Amino acid sequence: MGRVSLSLTLILLAVCLAVTVFAGWRGQRPPDLLKGVRMAPWRFLMLLFGAISFLLAVHLAALFGITHPGG
């Protein structure tokens, strides 16, 4: 299995961060009962893409050779 390149990691990180911010913005808006219920779980999507962003940031650090102090 091949390694994920630096450029692909940066692109995915930027996309995930953008989705995290957008989902956070949509999730904090008050519900509008006249429009009906929300069909997208915005807060869950914010947490999911935030976690993926964290994993991509760890992968980015590994690409630059940064490791934890014990290893």
N, CA, C and O atoms as a GROMACS GRO file, in nm:
protein
  284
    1MET      N    1   0.085  -0.118   0.000
    1MET     CA    2   0.000   0.000   0.000
    1MET      C    3   0.089   0.124   0.000
    1MET      O    4   0.183   0.132   0.079
    2GLY      N    5   0.061   0.218  -0.086
    2GLY     CA    6   0.145   0.336  -0.100
    2GLY      C    7   0.122   0.439   0.008
    2GLY      O    8   0.019   0.440   0.076
    3ARG      N    9   0.218   0.526   0.021
    3ARG     CA   10   0.207   0.634   0.120
    3ARG      C   11   0.125   0.749   0.063
    3ARG      O   12   0.121   0.770  -0.058
    4VAL      N   13   0.061   0.820   0.150
    4VAL     CA   14  -0.015   0.938   0.111
    4VAL      C   15   0.082   1.054   0.100
    4VAL      O   16   0.160   1.080   0.192
    5SER      N   17   0.078   1.125  -0.011
    5SER     CA   18   0.174   1.232  -0.036
    5SER      C   19   0.144   1.354   0.050
    5SER      O   20   0.036   1.367   0.108
    6LEU      N   21   0.241   1.442   0.056
    6LEU     CA   22   0.227   1.565   0.134
    6LEU      C   23   0.118   1.654   0.076
    6LEU      O   24   0.037   1.710   0.150
    7SER      N   25   0.114   1.667  -0.056
    7SER     CA   26   0.014   1.755  -0.117
    7SER      C   27  -0.128   1.702  -0.094
    7SER      O   28  -0.219   1.781  -0.067
    8LEU      N   29  -0.148   1.571  -0.104
    8LEU     CA   30  -0.280   1.514  -0.080
    8LEU      C   31  -0.320   1.533   0.066
    8LEU      O   32  -0.437   1.561   0.095
    9THR      N   33  -0.226   1.516   0.158
    9THR     CA   34  -0.255   1.536   0.300
    9THR      C   35  -0.296   1.680   0.327
    9THR      O   36  -0.392   1.704   0.401
   10LEU      N   37  -0.226   1.775   0.268
   10LEU     CA   38  -0.261   1.917   0.288
   10LEU      C   39  -0.397   1.951   0.229
   10LEU      O   40  -0.473   2.027   0.288
   11ILE      N   41  -0.427   1.895   0.113
   11ILE     CA   42  -0.557   1.920   0.050
   11ILE      C   43  -0.670   1.863   0.137
   11ILE      O   44  -0.769   1.930   0.163
   12LEU      N   45  -0.653   1.738   0.180
   12LEU     CA   46  -0.754   1.676   0.265
   12LEU      C   47  -0.771   1.749   0.397
   12LEU      O   48  -0.882   1.764   0.447
   13LEU      N   49  -0.660   1.796   0.454
   13LEU     CA   50  -0.667   1.871   0.579
   13LEU      C   51  -0.743   2.001   0.560
   13LEU      O   52  -0.825   2.038   0.644
   14ALA      N   53  -0.716   2.072   0.452
   14ALA     CA   54  -0.787   2.198   0.425
   14ALA      C   55  -0.937   2.174   0.404
   14ALA      O   56  -1.020   2.250   0.455
   15VAL      N   57  -0.971   2.069   0.330
   15VAL     CA   58  -1.113   2.038   0.307
   15VAL      C   59  -1.182   2.000   0.438
   15VAL      O   60  -1.293   2.046   0.465
   16CYS      N   61  -1.118   1.916   0.518
   16CYS     CA   62  -1.177   1.874   0.644
   16CYS      C   63  -1.194   1.992   0.740
   16CYS      O   64  -1.295   2.001   0.810
   17LEU      N   65  -1.097   2.080   0.745
   17LEU     CA   66  -1.110   2.198   0.830
   17LEU      C   67  -1.222   2.289   0.783
   17LEU      O   68  -1.296   2.344   0.865
   18ALA      N   69  -1.237   2.304   0.652
   18ALA     CA   70  -1.346   2.387   0.598
   18ALA      C   71  -1.482   2.326   0.631
   18ALA      O   72  -1.574   2.398   0.668
   19VAL      N   73  -1.495   2.194   0.617
   19VAL     CA   74  -1.622   2.129   0.650
   19VAL      C   75  -1.649   2.138   0.800
   19VAL      O   76  -1.763   2.154   0.842
   20THR      N   77  -1.544   2.127   0.882
   20THR     CA   78  -1.560   2.139   1.026
   20THR      C   79  -1.613   2.277   1.064
   20THR      O   80  -1.706   2.288   1.145
   21VAL      N   81  -1.556   2.381   1.007
   21VAL     CA   82  -1.600   2.517   1.037
   21VAL      C   83  -1.743   2.539   0.986
   21VAL      O   84  -1.826   2.597   1.057
   22PHE      N   85  -1.772   2.492   0.865
   22PHE     CA   86  -1.906   2.510   0.810
   22PHE      C   87  -2.010   2.435   0.894
   22PHE      O   88  -2.116   2.490   0.924
   23ALA      N   89  -1.981   2.311   0.931
   23ALA     CA   90  -2.075   2.233   1.011
   23ALA      C   91  -2.092   2.294   1.150
   23ALA      O   92  -2.202   2.291   1.206
   24GLY      N   93  -1.986   2.350   1.206
   24GLY     CA   94  -1.996   2.419   1.334
   24GLY      C   95  -2.085   2.541   1.325
   24GLY      O   96  -2.163   2.568   1.416
   25TRP      N   97  -2.072   2.614   1.215
   25TRP     CA   98  -2.156   2.733   1.194
   25TRP      C   99  -2.303   2.693   1.178
   25TRP      O  100  -2.392   2.756   1.235
   26ARG      N  101  -2.327   2.587   1.098
   26ARG     CA  102  -2.465   2.543   1.077
   26ARG      C  103  -2.525   2.481   1.203
   26ARG      O  104  -2.644   2.496   1.229
   27GLY      N  105  -2.443   2.413   1.281
   27GLY     CA  106  -2.493   2.347   1.401
   27GLY      C  107  -2.527   2.442   1.514
   27GLY      O  108  -2.611   2.410   1.598
   28GLN      N  109  -2.464   2.559   1.517
   28GLN     CA  110  -2.492   2.653   1.626
   28GLN      C  111  -2.610   2.744   1.598
   28GLN      O  112  -2.654   2.817   1.687
   29ARG      N  113  -2.662   2.742   1.475
   29ARG     CA  114  -2.778   2.825   1.443
   29ARG      C  115  -2.902   2.770   1.512
   29ARG      O  116  -2.919   2.648   1.523
   30PRO      N  117  -2.989   2.858   1.558
   30PRO     CA  118  -3.111   2.809   1.624
   30PRO      C  119  -3.203   2.740   1.522
   30PRO      O  120  -3.205   2.779   1.405
   31PRO      N  121  -3.277   2.641   1.566
   31PRO     CA  122  -3.366   2.571   1.472
   31PRO      C  123  -3.481   2.661   1.426
   31PRO      O  124  -3.534   2.740   1.504
   32ASP      N  125  -3.517   2.648   1.301
   32ASP     CA  126  -3.629   2.722   1.244
   32ASP      C  127  -3.742   2.623   1.220
   32ASP      O  128  -3.740   2.548   1.122
   33LEU      N  129  -3.840   2.623   1.310
   33LEU     CA  130  -3.947   2.525   1.302
   33LEU      C  131  -4.039   2.547   1.182
   33LEU      O  132  -4.110   2.455   1.141
   34LEU      N  133  -4.040   2.667   1.127
   34LEU     CA  134  -4.122   2.692   1.008
   34LEU      C  135  -4.067   2.621   0.885
   34LEU      O  136  -4.142   2.584   0.795
   35LYS      N  137  -3.935   2.601   0.881
   35LYS     CA  138  -3.872   2.530   0.769
   35LYS      C  139  -3.874   2.380   0.788
   35LYS      O  140  -3.848   2.306   0.693
   36GLY      N  141  -3.904   2.332   0.908
   36GLY     CA  142  -3.905   2.188   0.935
   36GLY      C  143  -3.781   2.147   1.011
   36GLY      O  144  -3.702   2.230   1.056
   37VAL      N  145  -3.766   2.017   1.025
   37VAL     CA  146  -3.652   1.965   1.101
   37VAL      C  147  -3.526   1.967   1.016
   37VAL      O  148  -3.531   1.968   0.893
   38ARG      N  149  -3.413   1.968   1.085
   38ARG     CA  150  -3.284   1.962   1.015
   38ARG      C  151  -3.262   1.820   0.965
   38ARG      O  152  -3.286   1.723   1.038
   39MET      N  153  -3.217   1.808   0.842
   39MET     CA  154  -3.195   1.676   0.786
   39MET      C  155  -3.049   1.632   0.797
   39MET      O  156  -3.018   1.516   0.772
   40ALA      N  157  -2.961   1.722   0.835
   40ALA     CA  158  -2.819   1.688   0.850
   40ALA      C  159  -2.780   1.704   0.997
   40ALA      O  160  -2.813   1.805   1.058
   41PRO      N  161  -2.711   1.606   1.054
   41PRO     CA  162  -2.666   1.617   1.193
   41PRO      C  163  -2.539   1.702   1.200
   41PRO      O  164  -2.429   1.647   1.207
   42TRP      N  165  -2.552   1.833   1.199
   42TRP     CA  166  -2.439   1.924   1.184
   42TRP      C  167  -2.337   1.911   1.296
   42TRP      O  168  -2.216   1.917   1.271
   43ARG      N  169  -2.383   1.893   1.418
   43ARG     CA  170  -2.287   1.883   1.530
   43ARG      C  171  -2.206   1.755   1.522
   43ARG      O  172  -2.086   1.755   1.549
   44PHE      N  173  -2.272   1.645   1.483
   44PHE     CA  174  -2.198   1.519   1.465
   44PHE      C  175  -2.098   1.532   1.351
   44PHE      O  176  -1.985   1.485   1.363
   45LEU      N  177  -2.137   1.596   1.241
   45LEU     CA  178  -2.046   1.615   1.129
   45LEU      C  179  -1.927   1.702   1.169
   45LEU      O  180  -1.814   1.677   1.125
   46MET      N  181  -1.952   1.803   1.253
   46MET     CA  182  -1.842   1.887   1.301
   46MET      C  183  -1.742   1.804   1.382
   46MET      O  184  -1.622   1.816   1.363
   47LEU      N  185  -1.792   1.719   1.472
   47LEU     CA  186  -1.703   1.635   1.551
   47LEU      C  187  -1.630   1.533   1.465
   47LEU      O  188  -1.512   1.508   1.486
   48LEU      N  189  -1.700   1.474   1.369
   48LEU     CA  190  -1.639   1.374   1.282
   48LEU      C  191  -1.525   1.434   1.200
   48LEU      O  192  -1.414   1.380   1.197
   49PHE      N  193  -1.552   1.546   1.133
   49PHE     CA  194  -1.448   1.607   1.049
   49PHE      C  195  -1.339   1.672   1.134
   49PHE      O  196  -1.225   1.684   1.088
   50GLY      N  197  -1.371   1.714   1.255
   50GLY     CA  198  -1.267   1.763   1.346
   50GLY      C  199  -1.172   1.652   1.385
   50GLY      O  200  -1.051   1.673   1.393
   51ALA      N  201  -1.226   1.532   1.411
   51ALA     CA  202  -1.142   1.418   1.445
   51ALA      C  203  -1.055   1.376   1.327
   51ALA      O  204  -0.938   1.342   1.343
   52ILE      N  205  -1.114   1.377   1.208
   52ILE     CA  206  -1.037   1.344   1.088
   52ILE      C  207  -0.927   1.448   1.066
   52ILE      O  208  -0.816   1.413   1.025
   53SER      N  209  -0.957   1.575   1.092
   53SER     CA  210  -0.855   1.680   1.080
   53SER      C  211  -0.740   1.656   1.176
   53SER      O  212  -0.624   1.676   1.141
   54PHE      N  213  -0.772   1.612   1.297
   54PHE     CA  214  -0.668   1.583   1.395
   54PHE      C  215  -0.578   1.469   1.346
   54PHE      O  216  -0.456   1.477   1.354
   55LEU      N  217  -0.640   1.363   1.294
   55LEU     CA  218  -0.561   1.251   1.242
   55LEU      C  219  -0.475   1.293   1.124
   55LEU      O  220  -0.361   1.248   1.111
   56LEU      N  221  -0.527   1.379   1.038
   56LEU     CA  222  -0.447   1.428   0.926
   56LEU      C  223  -0.332   1.515   0.974
   56LEU      O  224  -0.224   1.513   0.915
   57ALA      N  225  -0.354   1.593   1.081
   57ALA     CA  226  -0.246   1.675   1.137
   57ALA      C  227  -0.137   1.586   1.196
   57ALA      O  228  -0.018   1.618   1.184
   58VAL      N  229  -0.175   1.477   1.260
   58VAL     CA  230  -0.076   1.382   1.313
   58VAL      C  231   0.001   1.318   1.198
   58VAL      O  232   0.123   1.302   1.206
   59HIS      N  233  -0.070   1.283   1.092
   59HIS     CA  234  -0.003   1.225   0.974
   59HIS      C  235   0.093   1.327   0.912
   59HIS      O  236   0.202   1.291   0.868
   60LEU      N  237   0.052   1.452   0.908
   60LEU     CA  238   0.138   1.558   0.853
   60LEU      C  239   0.265   1.572   0.938
   60LEU      O  240   0.374   1.589   0.883
   61ALA      N  241   0.251   1.565   1.069
   61ALA     CA  242   0.368   1.572   1.156
   61ALA      C  243   0.459   1.452   1.132
   61ALA      O  244   0.582   1.466   1.134
   62ALA      N  245   0.401   1.335   1.110
   62ALA     CA  246   0.482   1.216   1.082
   62ALA      C  247   0.555   1.229   0.949
   62ALA      O  248   0.667   1.181   0.936
   63LEU      N  249   0.493   1.293   0.851
   63LEU     CA  250   0.560   1.315   0.724
   63LEU      C  251   0.682   1.405   0.739
   63LEU      O  252   0.781   1.391   0.666
   64PHE      N  253   0.675   1.498   0.834
   64PHE     CA  254   0.789   1.587   0.860
   64PHE      C  255   0.888   1.526   0.958
   64PHE      O  256   0.988   1.590   0.991
   65GLY      N  257   0.863   1.404   1.005
   65GLY     CA  258   0.957   1.336   1.092
   65GLY      C  259   0.943   1.369   1.239
   65GLY      O  260   1.032   1.337   1.318
   66ILE      N  261   0.834   1.430   1.278
   66ILE     CA  262   0.812   1.463   1.419
   66ILE      C  263   0.751   1.342   1.486
   66ILE      O  264   0.648   1.291   1.442
   67THR      N  265   0.814   1.295   1.594
   67THR     CA  266   0.764   1.180   1.668
   67THR      C  267   0.746   1.217   1.814
   67THR      O  268   0.786   1.326   1.856
   68HIS      N  269   0.685   1.129   1.890
   68HIS     CA  270   0.668   1.156   2.032
   68HIS      C  271   0.801   1.136   2.104
   68HIS      O  272   0.887   1.064   2.054
   69PRO      N  273   0.819   1.200   2.220
   69PRO     CA  274   0.948   1.199   2.289
   69PRO      C  275   0.997   1.061   2.329
   69PRO      O  276   1.118   1.039   2.336
   70GLY      N  277   0.907   0.967   2.356
   70GLY     CA  278   0.949   0.837   2.402
   70GLY      C  279   0.994   0.744   2.289
   70GLY      O  280   1.053   0.639   2.316
   71GLY      N  281   0.967   0.779   2.166
   71GLY     CA  282   0.994   0.685   2.060
   71GLY      C  283   1.088   0.736   1.960
   71GLY      O  284   1.120   0.665   1.864
   0.00000   0.00000   0.00000
